[in-house]
Amino acid sequence: MHVAMAHYASASVPRVAADARRLILVRHGAVDRAGSDPPVRPSAFYGGNVDVPLSTLGKAEALAAAKLIATEHRDEVSAIWSSPMRRALFGARATGTAIANAAEGAWTSPMDVTTFEAFREIDRGPVGTGWTDMTADEVEARDGPGALERCATQKELGAWRAVNGGEGFCDVRSRVLEQRDAMLRALPPGGAGVIVSHMWVTRAMVGEALGEPNPMRVDIPTASISVVDYPEGFSAQAFASGACEPPTVACVGLKPSLE
């Protein structure tokens, strides 16, 4: 793994190389737990099975991320993909609009956004029997000390269903990286795609690129941007087996400033 730079502050992220494919990974903005159906208590988990809306702050954060992407990457981006959840879709659509608004010359319509279930947030299990609407302390009181880290480092696909009716991180990682590989195949060399999704979805892709097996060590703030460039022939399977070059991580968890 090669980290080109940590942030945009001193210089722009270099343009993607002609033989690489770039993914611009965006986490959704801050959410309004009370505005979801059903409502989620403060500090409680919500995951991929509750369609929590963005808060006013979260919308402002998403717009700031969209503006930065349009400023820095509008000539590279040829596709925008998203989780189907509304907290991610807002940012994806804002990005498409921002790129169109930043185009020089004649007016163009916003870029289309395509959604994929594979980019949905980690399933925390149903309310009542799962972790949805439970706090971290309540989870560890019920399922034992270290339950959260065990979920994050679980390696057996499907095993976490028996614990809370949801997913372990390995389940998320498997579906995310499979869909990610399909997205890379859809991009032209020298091109970029934007994926607007969630913390754990982004952790799956960034953690792989960083070689970090524990996703809880990968910091992905709300509405932050991470940029990863993938070499020709890259796939999760090829990378794991050493059959391709590693990706280049241009930045991780950059949180744009609000104006």
C-alpha positions, 0 to 999 in steps of 0.5 A: 500500500502506498499513501500519496498524501493525507489531505488536500490542504497543501496541494491537490490530489494528483490526477489519476494516472492514465493506467489506473482507476480511481474511486472517490469514497464518501460517507454520508453526513450527520444524521437525525436519529429522531427523524427516522421511522422508527426513531433511534435513540441518541447514541444508539446504533441504526445501521443498514436496516433503518433509513435514518435521514440527514440532519440539517448539519448532515445536509450541509456536510454533504453539500460541502463534500460534493462541492470539493469533489466537483472542484477537484475531480469534475474532469475525472468523474464518469460515474456516481454510485450510491447506497440506496439509503436516503442519507447516502443518496442525498450526497450522491445527487448533490455530487452529480449536481455540483459536477454539472454546475462546475462544468465550463461552457453550456449547461449540462444536466446533473450526472445520474446516480446508480444505487446498489444494495451491496453498498448499504450500511452494515445490518445491525439486526432488528429492533428488539432482538438485534443491535438497532436502537441499542447503545454500545454499553447496552450491546456489551452488557447483553452480548459480553465485553468486546462484542463490538470488536468481535463483530468487526473482526468476525471472519466466518460469513453469516456467523453473526446472524446467531448473535444479533440477527445482523451482519459481521464486518466480514459479511459487509466486506464480502459484498462491498468488495465484490460490487467494488470490483464490478465498479472498477471494471466499468470505469475506463483507465484514467477515470474516476467513480464516486461511491457515496455510502456509509462508515462500514462500507467505506471502511471495507474499501479503505481498510483493504487498501491500507492493509488494516484488518481491524476496521475500527482502526480506520477513521471515516468521519461523516461526509468525509472523502477518501481517494483510492487509485487502483492499478490495472487488473486489480480485484480483491481476489488478485490483491489478496493472492499477490497477483496484482500491484497494491492500490495507492491511497491518496487520502483517507477521511478528509472532512471538507470545511463548512462555509 
